[in-house]
Amino acid sequence: MKLKSAACLLAALAGAAAGAQDREPPTYEVFRSGEPIQVDGRLEEAVWNAAPTFPFFDNRSGTPAASGTEARAVYDDRFLYFAFRIEDGNLWATLEARDQHLWTEEAVEVFLQADPTHPSYIELEVNPLGAMLDIFLIDVRKPLPYASWNSRNLQWAVRVDGTVDGEGGDRGWSCEIALPLEDVVTAPHHPPRDGDRWRANLYRIERKPAEGFVAWSPTLVPDFHRPDRFGVLVFRDRTLPVARPSRP
């Protein structure tokens, strides 16, 4: 009976993975922000409540992610903005300098490929201590030397609700990233025009109390560097309507 149950479970997982493999890449509409964004990690701007959310899935199986991971994106004439809200009862990171190997600890990641006919793409990683790793890759897993490419006008910030020591008792963290559009050199237009389509993926790495790897568009293998599995950002030249508090 146990063998039969195990076989059924394996078959179900295989079916789920096959279904995920056959799915069309997910799409996300990126709207203009109608208000200035202060990149401070607080996510207090009304636009962050108005922007649609990216759904997240287990990167290997393609099943809905159990961890509380939320992300949104908007843009203006100068920047493409990302906001993450992460639920995490056990925050852990030790790396604090720019361009360290943040993927070995807990982090959120953004991959962008504005022109899928060109193999280059940008990778951004931020950890709960506020460290940044920004990479320009000329092809899959072929980065320029980390110190030779740093985005000059990149902005990012985090806010932590807890302690980043791996001891538990935490609630989570939030992160904002503002990527200068000028860095996305393969994009056909700066700023993007209505209907422009870029390839992208978003990830979260969890290390404690157990390892977890979630993605907006699951790669279905233990590798984030799969541009063929990236989702699609569709830019809309429309400003997001935001709810304003009414006067008493």
C-alpha positions in Angstrom: 0.0 0.0 0.0 2.8 2.4 0.9 4.6 1.6 -2.4 1.4 2.3 -4.3 0.9 5.6 -2.5 4.5 6.6 -3.2 4.1 5.7 -6.9 0.9 7.8 -7.1 2.8 10.7 -5.5 5.7 10.4 -7.9 3.3 10.2 -10.9 1.4 13.3 -9.7 4.6 15.3 -9.3 5.8 14.1 -12.7 2.5 15.2 -14.2 2.7 18.6 -12.5 6.2 19.1 -13.8 5.2 18.1 -17.3 2.2 20.5 -17.2 4.4 23.3 -16.1 6.9 22.5 -18.8 4.1 22.8 -21.4 2.7 26.1 -20.1 3.2 29.2 -22.1 5.6 31.7 -20.4 3.7 33.9 -17.9 3.1 37.5 -18.7 3.1 40.6 -16.4 1.9 44.0 -17.4 4.2 46.8 -16.2 2.4 50.1 -15.8 3.7 53.6 -15.3 4.0 54.9 -11.8 2.0 58.1 -11.3 4.0 59.2 -8.3 7.6 59.5 -7.4 9.1 56.4 -5.7 11.4 56.8 -2.7 13.7 53.8 -2.8 13.9 53.2 0.9 12.6 49.6 1.3 9.4 50.8 3.1 7.0 50.2 0.1 4.8 53.1 1.4 3.9 54.5 -2.0 0.2 53.9 -3.0 1.4 52.5 -6.4 2.8 49.4 -4.7 -0.7 48.5 -3.6 -2.1 49.2 -7.1 0.4 47.3 -9.2 -0.4 43.7 -10.0 1.5 41.0 -8.2 3.8 38.3 -9.6 2.7 34.8 -8.5 5.4 32.5 -7.3 6.0 28.8 -7.7 8.4 26.2 -6.6 11.2 26.5 -9.1 11.8 22.8 -9.5 8.2 21.3 -9.5 6.2 24.3 -10.8 3.7 23.9 -7.9 2.4 27.0 -6.1 4.9 28.3 -3.6 4.2 27.7 0.0 6.4 30.6 1.2 5.0 34.1 1.5 6.7 35.9 -1.5 5.2 38.9 -3.1 6.6 41.1 -5.9 5.4 44.0 -8.1 6.9 46.2 -10.8 6.3 49.6 -12.3 8.3 52.0 -14.4 8.8 55.7 -15.4 11.0 57.5 -17.9 14.2 56.6 -16.0 13.8 53.5 -14.0 12.2 50.1 -13.8 11.2 49.5 -10.2 10.7 46.2 -8.4 9.3 45.7 -4.9 9.4 42.5 -2.8 7.6 41.7 0.4 9.0 38.5 2.0 7.5 36.5 4.9 10.3 34.8 6.8 10.4 33.6 10.4 14.1 32.9 10.2 16.1 35.6 8.4 19.7 34.7 7.6 22.5 36.4 5.7 26.1 37.3 6.5 27.4 39.0 3.3 27.5 42.8 3.3 29.8 43.9 0.5 28.7 44.5 -3.1 29.2 41.8 -5.7 29.7 38.9 -3.2 28.1 35.6 -3.9 24.7 36.4 -2.4 23.0 33.3 -3.9 24.8 31.2 -1.3 22.6 32.8 1.4 19.0 34.2 1.4 18.2 36.7 -1.4 15.7 37.9 -3.9 16.8 38.0 -7.6 15.7 39.7 -10.8 16.9 38.6 -14.3 16.2 40.8 -17.3 16.7 40.1 -21.0 15.2 43.0 -23.1 16.0 41.4 -26.4 15.5 37.6 -26.5 17.4 37.5 -29.9 20.5 38.7 -28.0 22.0 36.3 -25.5 23.0 38.9 -22.9 21.0 39.6 -19.8 21.2 41.4 -16.4 21.1 39.8 -13.0 20.4 41.6 -9.8 20.4 40.1 -6.3 19.7 41.7 -2.9 19.9 40.1 0.5 18.3 41.0 3.9 21.4 42.9 4.9 21.1 45.2 1.9 24.0 43.8 -0.1 23.7 44.0 -3.9 25.1 41.8 -6.6 24.7 43.3 -10.1 25.9 41.3 -13.0 25.9 41.8 -16.8 26.1 38.5 -18.6 27.1 38.3 -22.2 25.6 34.8 -22.5 24.2 32.1 -20.2 26.5 31.9 -17.2 29.2 34.1 -18.9 29.3 37.2 -16.8 31.6 40.2 -17.2 34.0 40.3 -14.2 31.9 41.5 -11.3 34.1 44.5 -10.5 34.2 45.6 -14.2 30.4 46.2 -14.4 28.5 48.0 -11.7 25.4 50.0 -12.4 26.3 53.6 -11.6 22.8 54.8 -10.9 21.2 51.7 -9.5 19.2 52.2 -6.3 18.1 49.7 -3.8 17.1 49.5 -0.1 15.7 46.9 2.4 13.7 47.0 5.6 13.9 44.1 8.0 11.3 43.1 10.6 13.5 41.0 12.9 17.2 40.1 13.1 19.3 38.7 10.3 21.0 36.1 12.4 19.3 32.8 11.6 18.1 32.4 15.1 14.4 32.8 14.3 11.6 34.9 15.8 11.5 37.2 12.7 8.6 38.3 10.5 10.2 39.1 7.2 11.7 41.8 5.1 11.0 44.1 2.1 13.1 45.3 -0.7 13.0 48.0 -3.4 15.1 48.1 -6.6 15.3 50.9 -9.2 17.2 49.7 -12.3 18.2 52.6 -14.6 16.7 51.9 -18.0 19.9 53.2 -19.6 21.6 50.0 -18.3 19.3 47.8 -20.4 21.3 48.5 -23.5 19.6 45.8 -25.7 16.1 47.4 -25.1 14.6 48.6 -28.4 13.3 51.8 -26.7 14.2 54.0 -23.8 11.8 54.4 -22.0 9.8 51.3 -23.2 6.9 52.0 -25.5 3.4 50.6 -25.1 3.5 46.9 -26.0 7.2 46.4 -25.7 8.0 42.9 -24.5 11.0 42.0 -22.4 11.9 38.6 -21.0 12.4 38.4 -17.2 12.3 36.2 -14.2 12.1 36.8 -10.4 13.4 34.4 -7.8 13.7 34.0 -4.0 16.2 31.9 -2.2 15.5 30.6 1.3 18.1 28.9 3.4 16.8 28.6 7.0 15.2 26.7 8.6 15.0 24.7 5.3 16.2 25.5 1.7 13.6 26.8 -0.7 13.8 28.2 -4.3 10.8 29.9 -5.8 10.3 31.6 -9.1 7.8 33.6 -11.1 8.4 31.4 -14.1 9.8 28.0 -12.9 12.8 26.7 -14.7 12.0 23.2 -13.6 15.7 22.4 -13.0 18.1 23.5 -10.3 19.3 26.4 -12.3 18.1 30.0 -12.5 20.1 30.8 -15.7 17.4 29.6 -18.1 16.4 32.5 -20.4 14.3 30.1 -22.4 12.1 29.7 -19.3 11.8 33.4 -18.5 8.4 35.1 -18.4 7.4 38.2 -20.4 7.1 41.7 -19.2 4.6 43.7 -21.3 5.0 47.5 -20.9 1.9 49.6 -20.8 2.1 53.4 -21.4 -0.7 53.9 -18.9 -0.4 55.3 -15.4 -1.7 53.1 -12.6 -4.7 54.6 -10.8 -4.0 54.7 -7.1 -6.5 55.1 -4.2 -6.0 58.3 -2.2 -7.2 58.7 1.4 -10.4 60.7 1.5 -10.5 64.0 3.4 -12.4 63.9 6.7 
